[in-house]
Amino acid sequence: MIEVRLEQLDANSEYSVLVKWNYSDLAAVSLDDMICMVETSKAVVDILSPASGFLVQGLAEGDALVTGDLIAVVAESEEEARTIQKELRSQDKKRKKSAQAAHDAEENPASTALNITKKAKDLLNANNISPDVFKGMALVTERDVKEYITKNTKLAPSAPIVPSGKTNRVLIVTARVGGMQVLDILLNDPSVSVVGFVDDDPELSDSQVWDVPVLGTFKEIESLWKRDLFDSAIIGFSSNIETRKELFERCVSLGIPMANAIDPSVRINRACSLGQGNIICSHVHIGFGSVLGNNNFIGANSSIDHDNKMGDHILMGPNCVTSGRVEVGNEVRFGTGIFVQPQLTIGAGSIISSGSVLTSSVPANHVVKVNYSQRMGPK
């Protein structure tokens, strides 16, 4: 067997909190699998399995622990794992008492107030939430605060871009394939009139796409806006996050409202919140309580389940599926045919390759690749 113990994760924190197990007790694990997540007062850290074998959990989600405490054991066989499990349960009460005392001393040296991690406090302050709502809890973590916000925040619908009864004149930024996707969606909306495209491709200058004119280049967005030729804009690029983000921010800096393009076949459930400039293609499902930021592209037949939180400038290909309470940071790129298990976090700037099945969280600026071989030859 191999023990997994808590190392000193930063210079100022002697205690930590186990916030999430990614594998169940006695589950089979492989070398370098992310078995759990630990939160210090400074950060959330993934704990990796030191070997392949059977996982024995040394503590429960929400437990406090100090440097050197046993987090888990990886046993060689399932029989050995069950024996170790019995021994650990008998030792658990002593460990909890010691860890909680260290936690109390670090967080509240002179009081019996609530025990709240620094990241949780920052989130409480940012959202003007009183710590009193967590009275009775032994320890409040960032995850507890996020769950409270999800359950208790009432989401107001976005204000309309134009007054009721008036047609919204939309400018599409790019006349290429992405722009045509947007046009195809907006032609289904009787309240919208697409006045034209802008594009830097000289071959498209003074041309038309489905009888809609190309009015100029990207540099002319400002002059078209000042001439009152459109009410809102939307970025059509669906393959380049950097270009999509730069053009979106340029429009916003000019005070231009950004329109959403939502196919009529899309299902958006109750208590959802959408930002501006999103493209949501055919047959997408968005579960209740989900939050979608700004300037995202969601490909056809994708499903975003309940209580998801999506950031800004995300590109999601067709047939991607996220389970409940998944959080996705800004500028994440998904391929096609991806499955994400519940309550995972995908950090900003990450790339998830086509065919991936995510069973653990992904840190910011990481790439997830699928390793498989495929051969083609004559019959």
C-alpha positions as CSV (number, residue, x, y, z in Angstrom):
1,M,0.0,0.0,0.0
2,I,1.0,3.6,-0.5
3,E,-0.1,6.5,1.7
4,V,-1.3,9.9,0.4
5,R,-0.6,12.6,3.0
6,L,-1.1,16.3,3.0
7,E,2.0,18.2,2.1
8,Q,2.7,21.9,3.0
9,L,0.8,23.5,0.1
10,D,1.8,27.1,0.9
11,A,3.9,29.0,3.4
12,N,1.0,30.5,5.4
13,S,-1.6,27.7,5.7
14,E,-1.1,24.8,8.1
15,Y,-4.7,23.5,7.7
16,S,-6.7,22.6,4.6
17,V,-10.2,21.4,3.7
18,L,-11.0,18.4,1.5
19,V,-13.7,19.9,-0.7
20,K,-14.4,17.0,-3.2
21,W,-13.6,13.4,-3.9
22,N,-13.4,12.5,-7.6
23,Y,-13.4,8.8,-6.9
24,S,-15.6,6.8,-4.5
25,D,-14.2,4.8,-1.6
26,L,-12.6,1.5,-2.7
27,A,-12.7,2.6,-6.4
28,A,-10.0,1.4,-8.8
29,V,-7.6,4.3,-9.6
30,S,-4.6,4.7,-11.9
31,L,-1.3,6.5,-11.5
32,D,-1.7,10.3,-11.5
33,D,-5.5,10.2,-11.4
34,M,-6.8,13.4,-9.7
35,I,-8.4,11.6,-6.7
36,C,-9.6,14.7,-4.7
37,M,-9.5,18.5,-4.4
38,V,-8.1,20.2,-1.3
39,E,-8.7,23.9,-0.5
40,T,-6.2,26.0,1.5
41,S,-6.8,29.6,2.5
42,K,-5.0,30.5,-0.8
43,A,-6.0,28.1,-3.5
44,V,-7.7,24.8,-4.5
45,V,-5.2,22.0,-5.2
46,D,-5.7,18.7,-7.0
47,I,-4.3,15.6,-5.2
48,L,-2.9,12.9,-7.5
49,S,-2.8,9.2,-7.0
50,P,0.8,8.0,-6.4
51,A,0.1,4.6,-8.0
52,S,-2.5,2.3,-9.6
53,G,-4.7,0.3,-7.2
54,F,-7.8,0.6,-5.0
55,L,-8.5,3.9,-3.2
56,V,-9.3,4.1,0.5
57,Q,-10.6,7.5,1.6
58,G,-9.0,8.7,4.8
59,L,-11.6,11.5,5.4
60,A,-14.9,12.9,4.2
61,E,-15.7,15.9,2.1
62,G,-15.7,19.0,4.2
63,D,-13.2,17.6,6.8
64,A,-10.4,19.9,8.0
65,L,-6.8,18.4,7.9
66,V,-3.3,19.6,8.8
67,T,0.0,19.1,7.1
68,G,1.1,15.5,7.4
69,D,-2.5,14.1,7.8
70,L,-3.4,11.0,5.9
71,I,-5.7,11.8,3.0
72,A,-6.0,8.4,1.5
73,V,-4.3,5.0,0.9
74,V,-3.9,3.3,-2.4
75,A,-3.9,-0.5,-1.8
76,E,-2.7,-3.2,-4.2
77,S,-5.9,-5.3,-3.9
78,E,-9.5,-4.8,-3.1
79,E,-9.2,-7.1,-0.1
80,E,-6.3,-5.1,1.3
81,A,-8.3,-1.9,0.7
82,R,-11.3,-3.2,2.8
83,T,-9.0,-4.1,5.7
84,I,-7.4,-0.7,5.6
85,Q,-10.8,1.0,5.5
86,K,-11.8,-0.6,8.8
87,E,-8.6,0.6,10.5
88,L,-8.9,4.1,9.2
89,R,-12.5,4.5,10.5
90,S,-11.4,3.7,14.0
91,Q,-8.7,6.4,13.8
92,D,-10.9,9.0,12.2
93,K,-12.3,10.7,15.4
94,K,-8.9,11.6,16.8
95,R,-7.7,13.1,13.5
96,K,-10.8,15.3,13.1
97,K,-10.4,16.7,16.6
98,S,-6.8,17.7,16.0
99,A,-7.4,19.2,12.6
100,Q,-10.4,21.2,13.7
101,A,-8.4,22.6,16.6
102,A,-5.7,23.8,14.2
103,H,-8.3,25.3,11.9
104,D,-10.0,27.2,14.7
105,A,-6.6,28.7,15.8
106,E,-5.7,29.8,12.3
107,E,-9.1,31.3,11.2
108,N,-10.4,32.6,14.5
109,P,-7.6,32.8,17.1
110,A,-9.6,34.9,19.6
111,S,-13.2,34.0,19.0
112,T,-15.7,31.2,18.5
113,A,-17.1,32.7,15.3
114,L,-17.8,30.7,12.2
115,N,-14.8,29.0,10.6
116,I,-14.6,30.4,7.0
117,T,-11.8,29.9,4.5
118,K,-10.2,33.0,3.0
119,K,-11.6,32.2,-0.5
120,A,-15.1,31.7,1.0
121,K,-14.8,35.1,2.8
122,D,-13.7,36.8,-0.4
123,L,-16.8,35.4,-2.2
124,L,-19.1,36.4,0.6
125,N,-17.7,40.0,0.6
126,A,-17.9,40.3,-3.3
127,N,-21.6,39.2,-3.2
128,N,-22.6,41.1,0.0
129,I,-23.7,37.9,1.8
130,S,-23.8,37.8,5.6
131,P,-21.8,34.9,7.1
132,D,-24.8,34.4,9.4
133,V,-26.6,32.4,6.7
134,F,-24.1,29.6,7.5
135,K,-24.7,29.5,11.2
136,G,-24.5,26.0,12.6
137,M,-21.9,24.8,10.1
138,A,-18.5,23.7,11.4
139,L,-16.6,25.0,8.4
140,V,-17.6,27.2,5.4
141,T,-15.7,26.7,2.2
142,E,-15.8,28.4,-1.2
143,R,-17.9,25.6,-2.5
144,D,-20.6,26.2,0.2
145,V,-20.8,29.9,-0.8
146,K,-21.1,29.1,-4.5
147,E,-23.9,26.7,-3.8
148,Y,-25.7,29.3,-1.7
149,I,-25.4,31.9,-4.5
150,T,-26.8,29.4,-7.1
151,K,-29.8,28.5,-4.9
152,N,-30.7,32.0,-3.7
153,T,-29.8,34.5,-6.4
154,K,-32.8,35.7,-8.4
155,L,-31.7,36.3,-12.0
156,A,-33.4,39.2,-13.7
157,P,-34.0,39.0,-17.5
158,S,-31.7,41.0,-19.7
159,A,-33.2,44.4,-20.9
160,P,-34.3,44.5,-24.5
161,I,-31.9,46.1,-27.0
162,V,-34.7,48.1,-28.7
163,P,-38.2,49.1,-27.4
164,S,-41.0,46.6,-27.6
165,G,-42.6,46.6,-31.0
166,K,-39.5,48.0,-32.8
167,T,-37.4,45.9,-35.2
168,N,-33.9,45.2,-33.9
169,R,-31.5,46.1,-36.8
170,V,-28.5,43.7,-36.4
171,L,-25.0,44.0,-38.0
172,I,-23.1,40.6,-38.3
173,V,-19.4,40.8,-37.9
174,T,-17.9,38.5,-40.6
175,A,-19.7,37.3,-43.8
176,R,-18.0,33.9,-43.9
177,V,-19.3,30.6,-42.6
178,G,-19.7,31.7,-39.0
179,G,-21.7,34.8,-40.2
180,M,-23.9,32.7,-42.4
181,Q,-24.7,30.5,-39.3
182,V,-25.8,33.6,-37.4
183,L,-27.8,34.9,-40.4
184,D,-29.6,31.5,-40.7
185,I,-30.6,31.7,-37.1
186,L,-31.7,35.4,-37.1
187,L,-33.8,34.9,-40.2
188,N,-36.2,32.9,-38.0
189,D,-36.8,35.9,-35.7
190,P,-39.5,38.3,-37.0
191,S,-38.3,41.0,-34.5
192,V,-34.9,41.1,-36.1
193,S,-33.7,42.7,-39.4
194,V,-30.2,41.8,-40.5
195,V,-29.0,45.0,-42.1
196,G,-25.6,43.7,-43.3
197,F,-22.2,42.2,-42.7
198,V,-18.7,43.6,-42.2
199,D,-15.7,41.6,-43.2
200,D,-12.0,42.2,-44.0
201,D,-11.9,39.7,-46.9
202,P,-11.4,41.8,-50.1
203,E,-13.2,39.2,-52.1
204,L,-16.4,39.8,-50.2
205,S,-16.3,43.6,-50.7
206,D,-19.6,45.0,-52.1
207,S,-21.0,41.4,-52.3
208,Q,-24.1,39.9,-50.8
209,V,-24.8,36.8,-48.8
210,W,-28.4,35.5,-49.2
211,D,-29.4,39.0,-50.4
212,V,-27.8,40.7,-47.3
213,P,-25.1,43.2,-48.3
214,V,-21.5,43.4,-47.0
215,L,-21.3,47.0,-45.9
216,G,-17.6,47.4,-45.3
217,T,-14.6,46.1,-43.2
218,F,-14.1,45.7,-39.5
219,K,-12.6,49.2,-39.3
220,E,-15.9,50.7,-40.5
221,I,-18.0,49.3,-37.6
222,E,-17.6,52.6,-35.7
223,S,-18.7,54.8,-38.7
224,L,-21.7,52.6,-39.4
225,W,-22.7,52.8,-35.7
226,K,-22.3,56.6,-35.7
227,R,-24.5,56.8,-38.8
228,D,-27.2,54.9,-37.0
229,L,-27.4,52.1,-39.5
230,F,-27.8,49.4,-36.9
231,D,-29.1,48.9,-33.3
232,S,-26.9,45.9,-32.2
233,A,-24.1,43.7,-33.5
234,I,-23.0,40.1,-33.1
235,I,-19.7,38.4,-33.8
236,G,-20.0,35.5,-36.3
237,F,-16.6,33.9,-35.9
238,S,-16.9,30.4,-34.6
239,S,-13.4,29.0,-34.9
240,N,-11.0,31.6,-33.4
241,I,-11.4,32.8,-29.8
242,E,-8.8,35.5,-30.0
243,T,-10.5,37.2,-33.0
244,R,-13.9,36.7,-31.6
245,K,-13.0,38.3,-28.3
246,E,-11.1,41.2,-29.8
247,L,-14.0,42.2,-32.1
248,F,-16.5,41.8,-29.3
249,E,-14.5,44.0,-26.9
250,R,-14.1,46.6,-29.7
251,C,-17.9,46.8,-30.2
252,V,-18.5,47.0,-26.5
253,S,-16.0,49.8,-26.1
254,L,-18.0,51.8,-28.7
255,G,-21.1,51.4,-26.7
256,I,-22.7,48.9,-29.2
257,P,-25.3,46.5,-27.6
258,M,-24.5,42.9,-28.5
259,A,-27.3,40.7,-29.8
260,N,-27.9,37.1,-29.0
261,A,-28.6,34.6,-31.9
262,I,-30.7,31.8,-30.5
263,D,-32.2,29.2,-32.8
264,P,-36.0,28.6,-32.3
265,S,-35.4,24.9,-31.6
266,V,-33.3,25.8,-28.5
267,R,-34.7,24.9,-25.1
268,I,-33.8,27.4,-22.3
269,N,-35.3,26.3,-19.0
270,R,-36.3,28.4,-16.0
271,A,-34.1,30.7,-13.9
272,C,-31.4,30.8,-16.5
273,S,-29.3,33.9,-17.3
274,L,-27.7,34.8,-20.6
275,G,-25.2,37.6,-21.3
276,Q,-24.8,39.3,-24.7
277,G,-23.4,38.3,-28.0
278,N,-24.1,34.5,-27.7
279,I,-24.7,32.2,-30.6
280,I,-26.8,29.1,-29.6
281,C,-27.3,26.7,-32.5
282,S,-30.1,24.2,-33.3
283,H,-31.5,21.8,-30.6
284,V,-29.3,23.0,-27.8
285,H,-30.6,22.3,-24.2
286,I,-29.8,24.6,-21.3
287,G,-30.9,23.3,-17.9
288,F,-32.6,25.4,-15.2
289,G,-30.5,27.8,-13.1
290,S,-27.6,27.9,-15.6
291,V,-25.7,31.0,-16.3
292,L,-24.1,31.8,-19.7
293,G,-21.8,34.7,-20.0
294,N,-21.0,36.8,-23.0
295,N,-19.9,36.1,-26.6
296,N,-20.1,32.3,-26.5
297,F,-20.7,29.9,-29.3
298,I,-22.7,26.7,-28.5
299,G,-22.8,24.2,-31.3
300,A,-25.8,22.2,-32.4
301,N,-27.3,19.4,-30.3
302,S,-25.2,20.3,-27.2
303,S,-26.7,20.0,-23.7
304,I,-25.8,22.2,-20.8
305,D,-27.4,20.7,-17.7
306,H,-28.8,22.4,-14.6
307,D,-26.9,25.0,-12.5
308,N,-24.0,25.3,-14.9
309,K,-21.9,28.4,-14.9
310,M,-20.3,29.3,-18.2
311,G,-17.9,32.2,-18.6
312,D,-17.2,34.4,-21.7
313,H,-15.7,33.7,-25.1
314,I,-16.3,30.0,-25.0
315,L,-16.3,27.9,-28.2
316,M,-18.3,24.6,-27.9
317,G,-18.6,22.3,-30.9
318,P,-21.6,20.2,-31.7
319,N,-22.8,17.3,-29.4
320,C,-21.1,18.4,-26.2
321,V,-22.7,17.5,-23.0
322,T,-22.1,18.9,-19.5
323,S,-23.8,17.4,-16.4
324,G,-25.2,19.4,-13.5
325,R,-23.2,22.1,-11.6
326,V,-20.3,22.2,-14.1
327,E,-18.3,25.5,-14.1
328,V,-16.4,26.6,-17.3
329,G,-14.0,29.5,-17.2
330,N,-13.4,32.1,-19.9
331,E,-12.0,31.3,-23.3
332,V,-12.3,27.5,-23.1
333,R,-12.4,25.7,-26.4
334,F,-14.4,22.4,-26.8
335,G,-14.1,20.1,-29.8
336,T,-17.1,17.9,-30.6
337,G,-18.7,14.9,-28.9
338,I,-17.5,15.7,-25.4
339,F,-19.0,14.5,-22.1
340,V,-18.4,16.2,-18.7
341,Q,-19.4,14.6,-15.4
342,P,-21.2,16.5,-12.6
343,Q,-19.7,19.2,-10.5
344,L,-16.4,19.5,-12.4
345,T,-14.5,22.8,-13.1
346,I,-12.8,23.5,-16.4
347,G,-10.3,26.3,-15.9
348,A,-10.0,29.4,-18.2
349,G,-8.0,29.0,-21.4
350,S,-8.2,25.3,-21.5
351,I,-8.7,23.1,-24.7
352,I,-10.8,19.9,-24.6
353,S,-10.2,17.7,-27.6
354,S,-13.0,16.0,-29.5
355,G,-14.3,12.7,-27.9
356,S,-13.1,13.5,-24.4
357,V,-14.9,12.2,-21.4
358,L,-14.0,14.3,-18.4
359,T,-14.2,12.6,-15.0
360,S,-12.1,15.1,-13.1
361,S,-11.6,18.9,-13.1
362,V,-9.2,20.6,-15.6
363,P,-6.9,23.3,-14.3
364,A,-6.6,26.6,-16.2
365,N,-4.6,26.7,-19.4
366,H,-4.4,22.9,-19.8
367,V,-5.1,20.7,-22.8
368,V,-7.1,17.5,-22.6
369,K,-6.2,15.0,-25.4
370,V,-7.7,11.7,-26.2
371,N,-5.2,9.0,-27.0
372,Y,-6.5,6.5,-29.5
373,S,-5.3,5.0,-32.7
374,Q,-7.3,4.7,-35.9
375,R,-6.2,2.8,-39.1
376,M,-7.6,3.0,-42.5
377,G,-7.0,0.6,-45.4
378,P,-8.6,-1.2,-48.3
379,K,-11.3,-3.8,-47.6
